[in-house]
Amino acid sequence: MKYQPVFLFFWFLLLCSGVSAQQTERQYLSGTGLNNTVTWRFRCSEGRNSGKWSKIEVPSQWELQGFGEYTYGRWYKKKGVKNPSMEEGVYRRTFTVPAGWKGKNIRLWFDGVMTDTEVLVNGFSAGETHRGGFYRFSYDVTSMVKYGASNKIEVRVRKHSDNKSVNAAERKADWWLFGGIYRPVWLEAKPEMRIEHIAVDARADGDMRLHATLKGLRGKEKLVAALRLAGEVDETPQSRTWEIGHDSVFTHFWNDIEPWTPEAPRLYDLAVSLLNGEGEQVHQTTVRIGFRTVDFRPRDGIYLNGTKLVMKGINRHSFHPDGGRTTDKEISIQDALLIKEMNMNAVRSHYPPDEHFLDACDSLGLLYVDELAGWQNAYDTATGGKLVKEMIERDVNHPCIVLWSNGNEGGWNTATDKLFHLYDPQHRHVIHPWADFDELDTHHYPAFLTGVGRFTNGYKVFMPTEFMHGQYDQGHGAGLEDFWARYTAHPLFAGGFMWAYSDEAVRRADRNGMLDSEGYNAPDGIVGPYREKEGSFYSVREIWSPIKVEPLMVTSSFKGRFLVTNRYLFTNLKQCSMRYRILSCPSPLMGGAGVCVVDSGAVELPPLEPGETGYACMAAWADRGKPKTFFKGDVLELEAVAPDGKSVCTRTYPIRGAKNYFDAQLASLRVTGEGGNVEETDSLVILHSAMVDISFRRSDATVCSVLRKRDHHIIPLKDGPLPVGMQMKLVSLTARTERNGDAVLCARYRGGADSIVWRLRPDGLLKMDAVLLNRASGGGGFDDAFTDEAVLNLGFTFSYPEEECTGMRWMGRGPYRVWKNRIPGTNYGIWQKDFNNTITGESTDRLVYPEFKGYHANLYWAVILGEKSAFTVYSATDGVFFRVFTPEEPHGRQDGIHTMPDFPSGDLSFLLDIPAIRSFKPVSQHGPQSQPGIIRIKKGDEGLRLGLLFDFR
């Protein structure tokens, strides 16, 4: 191979002129995706609409078009099921090949067919049957087609392969099994003298090796490469020319290259032209590349451009409920943007995805682990070898791909490991997901303390390729903060990949369009089938934010400064920005309609390199000292913004705690109304006011009834306060009317509660002040065992019928419910949501989020909305969790086992502690924030107070 310098300007004119140039031409025989299809004739062998010729849209999965039968890949676990659905489908259509294509090389391409594919063109076999449902393949049909005339194509598809290893790898799996031509089909024409394939190794420093497969050469040809920034068609490219000898590898060093990273995904268009002996351009092809250097360093890490990677990843299926595995470019871009919105930087899947998803990862900046299918069983060597080649030939030039994966969870054939480097000139590292293989430990679903000689206790690079399993409402953000803090503190950590991105619920054409996630098998997503965001979406977004605000509590000593850490991999914080807002959140006592902004401005970020921590300062404080408006607000909101101007995270911090807020709101009221009084009967103590009457049972001091006098309506909040997570026994009950007109009831207890004082004001507001956990013996009588040994919930509960509630408006953290180990991602503010009975991850139609029922953190006040029985409750205690009804368990859960921890009795609860939710492993194998509370009381402890105020007026 000889180097021949050529004037840049000359080649620029040549490349732009198109003299004798022949581009690769493509003609689609199908549509391009889910919302762009072409009708073919079709006949299905079994199941619905079988045994007759009909019509079908291509690309598609035939089950969703009304043919055959649906099967989930774990069919072999069902009693009495010996085989999955095994239909065969025959596709036919006619097409015309342009007359101008005569003399060219014509190939027929299939982007993906499930599963065995036999092709006939004009009655002639196009070649051997292709086996494997996730791969691009082609046939040379140059000699079979008629030019300028009508041609016939017949595609015979077997859903169940004739090859046992293909069925074991692809069709005994934890995913839906579909059939059909589900990705596009096209004809491709190239000149006889042509560039057949290009594989590029483009390094971060500009060094490039171009591996070219060339056909039809006659001698004295040249190869020209022109490079320009992607999409910059008016830019003068850099150029390089080689004489073609016996080599197929062409090298060059490009100047002034901007390397590709997930934080700055700079792409280039590389136009490669083949010139004949006369210097005429006979063929040109363009590939989009990124310059970056990927290397795996044992006992060190995975490096990109010399920077150690920490991959914040998710496992994603190529899936849409309306198309099965038939998707489109728009869906891929939507998914990539949603993944980026969660501050993730990496994706893995169990098979090669649609190429337009890899394009989205290239352009938007997501690292990718590209996997040969093999869920828990491997292809045989002959079949696997062909499929490795097909996968890498299609995907080799995508800069987003940093690792290859040979199967999943035992689904690898080690005989094919060496083929990855044979076809990939970049020699990217090959992993065996879930195994400790080749110096990279990818163990799945680790416990927090995994394990002996592994992960944080070992000496190999570790990267769980599946963790934080998200079945129903479990996993993902629940417990992530502990795992992530532990892992990122270790220098051998390379990242992790959550399971999974979306619920794989398909719209069943055989069930009137209902969604089906196959019971507990497929509701694992952090988003729903139509990409509805679960609560964990925002938890992960906060925990994985590249701009971290270190723990902050706003006190009277706050001076506008706080610590931030740069958790980017490549970006200096001087390229980012932050802004603040001071929010006022008036309560219903003040007639407040919503949040208003008291002040706003910029936050000055320090110029921190990745990994560094320093002080940020609110600009207003730096310019003029403490703003007068600051402490007039209730909430400080900080929003971090990436270099591209997109928000990466919003965090909020209370300026006033619940007690100070409550006292300020209450102090603004002028007490009106006639003084109250107390009425006592044999069974009841009744507190009277002009607005409401509250009846308590003498037997246990619980509320018996609440009467609103203006319409004589009973508000059905009653049967509380009952203890949760503790025992208490009523000792005495006294009542009185005070000079200020308050009607007062004082209940004293033994056990977890010392006393509860009820105070009904003349204006009808009812205060409750409880003192808890202030006596080591609990007052005696319980053998000191008056609380649960492992505290999951602690506080008080009441009953209130669900049918009376239409929604809730509240101030606190929202809008999503929380678990003890999934509070990040919720923010302080005023929120509102209508009543729903959403079961996370399970629905026959679109999911409604946020879920209404469950625990809500840091209550300030809440209005329980209803047509007749609305009321408001206020908290005078910081950190109160408001439990609102009991979420329904999924109907399809495994063996009837609960997916959520048990909720307290009753309907509405006010709690100082709540339980964590599991993530695949038991809670005991999670981190410290997931563990139950433990109560220790010592002599002299003041105990805890739980103060509430009810407005039933």
ROMAR-10810 format. One record per residue (C-alpha): x, y, z; residue in one letter. Coordinates in pm, whole numbers, plus 50000, padded with zeros to 5 digits. Layout:
<atoms>
XYZA;...
</atoms>
This chain:
<atoms>
500005000050000M;501555032949888K;500785067950009Y;500115093349737Q;499515129249850P;496775147249660V;495805183449675F;492875187449911L;491025211849689F;491195188749389F;489645160049575W;487045182449728F;485905192349376L;485955156249264L;483935143949559L;481375171449515C;481105169449138S;479815133749123G;481655127448791V;481125090448712S;480275085349082A;477865057749180Q;476315058549522Q;474835027649678T;471155027749584E;468415013749806R;464845004049722Q;462554993450006Y;460244963949954L;458684970450295S;458075000750509G;460735014250740T;459135007651078G;456085006151300L;454335036451153N;455545031550796N;454554997950646T;453824981650310V;451124955650248T;452164920750136W;450114889350075R;450334864750362F;449294829950466R;449684816150818C;449754778750888S;448094777351232E;446124797151485G;444104828051415R;443264836251052N;445254806250932S;444974784350625G;444034812250381K;445694840050189W;445244874050340S;447134906750377K;449754917550629I;451744948850693E;455534946550661V;457444951450882P;455374937051167S;454994907751404Q;452234886151266W;450624880451608E;449844917551636L;448384916551284Q;445844890551389G;447614858151290F;448864828151484G;449154826651861E;450964846552130Y;453664829152333T;455874841852612Y;459374827152620G;458964809652953R;456324786552808W;458354756552922Y;457584764953287K;453834760753238K;452304727453328K;451194706953032G;452814729352769V;455164708852554K;455874733952279N;455454771052209P;453344783051918S;455094771251601M;453344787551305E;454864791550963E;454094821350746G;454464826950374V;454874862550242Y;454504872549876R;454674904449677R;455794917349339T;458344944649276F;460124961848991T;463874965048960V;464934997148784P;466254991148433A;469225013248519G;470394987448774W;471364962748502K;475094955548524G;475204962948896K;475464939949193N;472034935549355I;471574922949708R;468344916049893L;468584926250260W;466504915850560F;467054936050876D;465404910351101G;463084880451061V;461824856351326M;463094830351296T;464064807251004D;463894824550667T;463814808450323E;463674832550026V;462634826649665L;463024852849393V;461134845749071N;460844809649183G;464584805249245F;466074799849590S;468024830549697A;470364809549911G;470504789050226E;467894792750499T;468854819350748H;468444810051114R;468444835651393G;465844862451457G;467844893151562F;470344897451278Y;470694914750942R;471364891550648F;471344893350269S;471364873949943Y;473014881749610D;470094881849365V;471874898149071T;471264868348843S;467684862148958M;465964895548901V;464444909948584K;465434945948513Y;462744970748425G;460134943748473A;457974927848740S;459574903448985N;458134880149247K;459444874049595I;458294847249836E;459544845950194V;458844814750400R;459234821050771V;459244795151046R;458584810351386K;460174780351558H;463594772251417S;464664738651275D;467884744151468N;467574733751833K;470324756951947S;468564786951792V;465384778251980N;467344773152300A;469154806552263A;466264828052141E;462994810552216R;463484797552567K;463854832052710A;462354857952940D;460714877752661W;457824875752416W;458304851952122L;457024866851800F;457094856651436G;457474874251106G;459384899850904I;459584925751178Y;462334948451047R;462674964050700P;463404946150372V;465214963250085W;467154958949761L;470594974349737E;472464981549413A;476214987549386K;478494988749082P;480444957448997E;483634975149105M;482594984549455R;483234989549820I;481544959549979E;482124967650345H;484074991450566I;485194986750926A;486875016551089V;489125018551392D;489205056051463A;491215065251772R;490815095651995A;494085111051877D;493005110551512G;494775078351416D;492585057451186M;492725022551036R;490265016850756L;489524980250682H;487934978350338A;486454948750153T;486654957349782L;485144938249488K;485654938049112G;489104953749111L;491114953148785R;494314970048901G;495665005248956K;492605015849158E;492775041649434K;490845047449752L;489985082349870V;488675091450215A;487185125450294A;486325135450650L;484035162850774R;481945169451083L;478625151351063A;475975171450888G;478365199550789E;477875196050413V;479365230150337D;482565223250528E;485715216250329T;486745180950427P;490125167050510Q;491155141450249S;493515112050204R;494265090149903T;495815055549886W;496885033949599E;495344999749634I;497814971349644G;497454937849811H;496494952350150D;492954958750268S;493894981050564V;494455017950501F;495865041050767T;495885078250821H;496265103751099F;493585130651088W;494335164951233N;492295185951476D;489945157951573I;487355162351848E;486975128552021P;483625111852086W;482425108752446T;478955102852588P;479055138652721E;480195153852391A;479215128852118P;481105144251828R;480485125351504L;482135126751163Y;481045116250816D;483705095550643L;483085094350267A;485125066550104V;485445066249726S;486825039949491L;488595053249181L;489355032448873N;492655032248690G;491675063548499E;491005082448820G;487225081648779E;485115077249087Q;483165045149039V;481665040249386H;481295059949705Q;479945050650045T;479685071350361T;479875059150718V;479285079451032R;482055074751287I;483365088251612G;487005090551711F;487525074152050R;489805048852211T;488305020852420V;490524997952623D;489984973852906F;492734973153166R;492644942953399P;492564951253770R;492044987353673D;488984995953463G;487335002353129I;488775033652971Y;487455057252707L;489995081852569N;492145075852875G;489315082653123T;488035054953345K;484365048253279L;481585043853531V;478585032253332M;475175042253466K;473175018053261G;469825001953188I;468834970153004N;466464977252717R;464364955252492H;463574966152136S;459874967352204F;456654986552167H;453204974552277P;451694982051935D;454464965551736G;456214939551948G;459814941151828R;458794962851535T;459764998151628T;460965028851438D;463485056951448K;461155079451647E;460745053451922I;464515048551938S;465115085851975I;462365088452237Q;463915060152437D;467425074052412A;466215108052530L;464315092952823L;467375072652922I;469505104052907K;466865122553111E;467505097753392M;471185107953379N;472125073653249M;475015070253009N;474865033752902A;472505007152762V;472604969452720R;470164945452560S;469894907752513H;470344909452134Y;471434934751872P;468914963451870P;467504981751573D;470335000751412E;468455033451448H;468745029151825F;472525026351791L;472395057451572D;470555075251853A;473165063752105C;475935076351877D;474415110551829S;472945116652176L;475775101252376G;475045067052524L;477545039052572L;476345005152447Y;477024968752529V;476124949352213D;475094913552284E;474824881752082L;471504865952175A;471514835852403G;469294841952704W;470524812352906Q;471494788352628N;473974792352343A;473974788451966Y;475954759251826D;479354769051692T;478454769051324A;475314789951371T;476804812351635G;479844819251419G;477674832051134K;475604853751365L;478644869251535V;479854879551190K;476464894051094E;476184913551419M;479654928551405I;479584936551033E;476434957051091R;477474974051416D;481264976651401V;481465013851320N;479175026551596H;481295046451843P;478725040652119C;479675003652141I;482354998852405V;481894961952486L;480724930652309W;478704904752498S;478624868052403N;475234856752533G;473634860752874N;473604840853198E;475254809653062G;474054815152705G;477524817352558W;479494793952338N;483134799552429T;484174786752088A;482834818951935T;484644842652174D;487654845651945K;485484855651649L;484644889451799F;488224901451760H;488434885351417L;485674907651283Y;486234938351502D;489414957851420P;488994977251745Q;489274945051950H;486704956452205R;486554935152518H;484114905652527V;482094898252839I;479964869052963H;477144886353155P;476654873653509W;480024855653505A;483394864253649D;485134860853312F;488344873953162D;489114897553452E;485684914553446L;483124903753708D;479554910053586T;477674891353862H;473914896553844H;471724909454127Y;474404912654391P;473534916754754A;474794948354921F;477654928755078L;478464906054778T;480614887254832G;483634866954938V;486494877654715G;484174895854472R;483094931054394F;484104954754675T;485844925954848N;487794915054540G;490574925654308Y;488924924553965K;487074951253776V;483374946553854F;480264957653669M;476934940353734P;475274937953394T;471944933453573E;471034947953912F;468224967054087M;465534944753931H;462444965853872G;459554941253886Q;456364960953952Y;457334989454192D;460434972154321Q;464054979254246G;465515006154022H;465625036454253G;464705016454564A;467955010254749G;470095024254467L;471615051954677E;473275027254915D;474535004154641F;475855033054435W;477685049654723A;479355016754814R;480335007854459Y;481575041954344T;483835044054649A;485785014354506H;488435021054238P;487644988954043L;483984997253984F;483075001453615A;479315007053644G;476104987153640G;472974980953434F;469484980853588M;466794956853483W;464834969353288A;463874999653080Y;460204994052992S;457384970853087D;457124945652805E;453324945452782A;452024937952436V;448654949052303R;446824916452237R;444954915451907A;443214883752034D;441934900752353R;440284932052216N;443504951852240G;444194947052611M;447774949952732L;449454918352858D;452744917053048S;452454879253101E;451784880953472G;454934887753670Y;457304880253381N;457494913653204A;456374942953427P;460004951753502D;460324986253350G;461235019553500I;458805032653241V;455565016853129G;454895001052789P;453985035352648Y;456935050452838R;454895062753137E;457325073453410K;457355054253738E;458555069854063G;461965053654025S;462495073753706F;463025104853916Y;464865086954196S;467475074653950V;467615108853786R;468565124654119E;470925097554245I;472755096053912W;472835133453857S;476275143853729P;476055175253942I;475575164454301K;474595188154577V;476125174254893E;473805170155196P;472305204055269L;470005217055541M;468905253255528V;469185268955874T;469325304456005S;473105302455953S;472805295755580F;474905320155376K;474075310055022G;476995285854989R;476865248254962F;479065219754844L;478715204554499V;480555175054346T;481305170653978N;480305135053888R;480705138953516Y;483395117853347L;484695143453097F;483035177053170T;484275205953385N;481545222953587L;482515256253435K;480635243853126Q;477465239053334C;475125262153518S;472715262653809M;469795284453900R;467765288754215Y;464215298454300R;462735307854638I;459205294254657L;456355304954881S;453805277754946C;450785292355125P;448525267555302S;444735265455273P;444615284555604L;446015314155408M;443745307955111G;446775299754898G;446085287754547A;449545275154465G;453275280654464V;454605315154391C;458205325354323V;459595350054576V;463055353054423D;465215336554159S;468695339254019G;471905322053921A;474185300154126V;477905304154064E;479435269754013L;483135263954083P;485315252253789P;485595216553913L;487165188153721E;485375154353732P;485535139654082G;486255172654256E;484115189254525T;483845226554593G;481545254454704Y;478795268754488A;477315302454581C;473995318454507M;474855349754309A;472515372054507A;474345363754831W;477725369454673A;476655403454535D;474755418554827R;474755394855121G;471675377355251K;468645387455039P;465775401055244K;463345378455061T;465135345755128F;463675336655465F;460255348755355K;460085318155133G;459295282355227D;461365262054982V;464745266154812L;464815250554465E;468125243354290L;468165232753926E;471385220253767A;471815224953393V;474125206153155A;476335222752891P;473635216652629D;471145237052830G;469085207252945K;468145202853308S;469905173753476V;468265175353817C;466055196954038T;466405194554415R;464465212554684T;465195220855047Y;462785234555309P;463635269255431I;461125264655710R;460615231655879G;457105218555927A;456745232356281K;457935267456193N;455805267555880Y;452785255056074F;453215280456356D;453545308956104A;450425298355915Q;448425293756233L;449605326556386A;448155345556094S;444645334356188L;442365353756415R;440485329756638V;436765334856594T;433665316956708G;432025309857038E;433995291157302G;433815253657300G;432625229757563N;432915193657668V;430125168357694E;430655134857867E;428475103757850T;428965068157969D;430725058357644S;431805091057480L;433615123457540V;432435150057294I;434345182157217L;431955208757089H;432605240356891S;430415262456678A;431795245856362M;432395209156442V;431815183356711D;434345155556774I;433275124256960S;435845101757130F;435315067257279R;436005065257649R;437325029857612S;440395038157404D;440265075857329A;439805069856955T;437675092056735V;434135078756703C;432685105656477S;433275140156330V;430195161956276L;430405192356047R;427665214856173K;427085237355873R;425435208855685D;425205182855964H;427445159655761H;429525132555924I;433145133455805I;434075096455807P;437555099655960L;437435077556268K;438815047456456D;442055064156542G;444605072056652P;445495035256670L;449155026756730P;451325014356446V;454584996256522G;454054999556895M;451634991057172Q;449845015257397M;447205011357665K;444955039157786L;445555048058153V;443445079158202S;441195102958012L;440405138258128T;438525166557960A;438135203658027R;437225236757873T;439915263457895E;439505301157935R;440395307857572N;437425286557469G;439405255357375D;437775222057448A;440555198657558V;440845160957592L;443985145857747C;444665108557710A;447535092257899R;448965058357809Y;451425031457897R;453605018257615G;454995036257313G;452855067257363A;453045088357677D;450105111257604S;447915125857333I;446285159657389V;443335169557169W;442445206357152R;439335218656966L;439565256156910R;436555279256896P;437135283056519D;436695245456474G;440325235756417L;441305203856599L;444895199656723K;446485166856819M;449755166457014D;451265132157086A;454365124657293V;456085091757203L;459045070657308L;460115091357607N;460145063557870R;462475033857860A;459925011858037S;456955025957853G;455335032658186G;455394995858276G;453214966358192G;454804955357863F;458024939557988D;459744967857797D;458524952157468A;456124979457362F;457524985057009T;458174961356724D;461664946956742E;462214956056378A;460244987856317V;458724990055970L;455995015456042N;455705037656350L;452955062356426G;449175063956422F;446465053056183T;442805061956117F;440065047755900S;438545067055610Y;436585051055322P;438215052554980E;434915058754806E;434665092854976E;437965104554821C;438315119554472T;441865132254500G;444455149554714M;446185183154717R;449155185854948W;452375202755043M;455365180655101G;457515158654886R;455835148254565G;454315140754335P;455245103854360Y;454805080954657R;457915069054839V;459435039655019W;461995042355294K;464735034255041N;463255054854755R;462795090454871I;465215108054630P;463495121954324G;460565136754515T;460595174254577N;459025198854820Y;456135218154675G;452365218954640I;451025189454441W;447685175954334Q;446525142954187K;443225126354124D;442295093754288F;443455063054097N;443955026554172N;447075022253961T;448964989854012I;452544997853920T;453514979353604G;450184961453564E;447324973853352S;445214962853059T;445514998152919D;447745028352961R;449105033353310L;448255064053517V;451165078053720Y;451865090153982P;450085063354181E;447595078054427F;447915052954708K;450935048054928G;453375067055147Y;454045104155087H;457085120155247A;457535151355460N;453935161655499L;453205198455567Y;449495196855488W;447075177155277A;443565182955154V;441665150455111I;439305159554830L;435775146154798G;432295156654701E;431025157855059K;433695146255302S;436735167455220A;438995178255504F;442515191655557T;445255179455787V;448415198555883Y;451635185456031S;453515204156302A;456255177756302T;459095174256054D;459545141755865G;455995128455886V;455065102455626F;451435104255517F;450105070155422R;447105073355190V;445145040855160F;446635007155066T;447865000754709P;446404969954548E;448774940954493E;449354930154131P;446934903254023H;449654885453824G;452234884054101R;454154851654143Q;452454825254359D;450374852054530G;453424865154716I;453134901854808H;455364925154611T;455114952954870M;455664952655245P;452484951455452D;450754984455511F;449374994355852P;445754987655937S;443355015555860G;443375039255566D;445145071855653L;448265070555868S;450745095656009F;454095078656054L;457615086156166L;459065055555992D;457995034555693I;459315002655531P;461634997755237A;460664978154928I;462774949654801R;464714947454477S;464854910754370F;466794901654683K;465244903055032P;465464936755207V;467944921355451S;470434919055162Q;470084955955075H;471954985555219G;471495004055548P;468775027655424Q;466584997555349S;466744982155693Q;463974983855955P;464245009556230G;465515000656575I;464305019156882I;466505025957182R;465245047657469I;467415059757755K;466525077358077K;466265114558019G;465235112157652D;462675138457560E;461085114557316G;459345123156990L;456355145256923R;453785140456652L;451645171456610G;448695173856370L;445875198256307L;442615188656138F;440285212355958D;436875196255905F;434965228655854R;
</atoms>
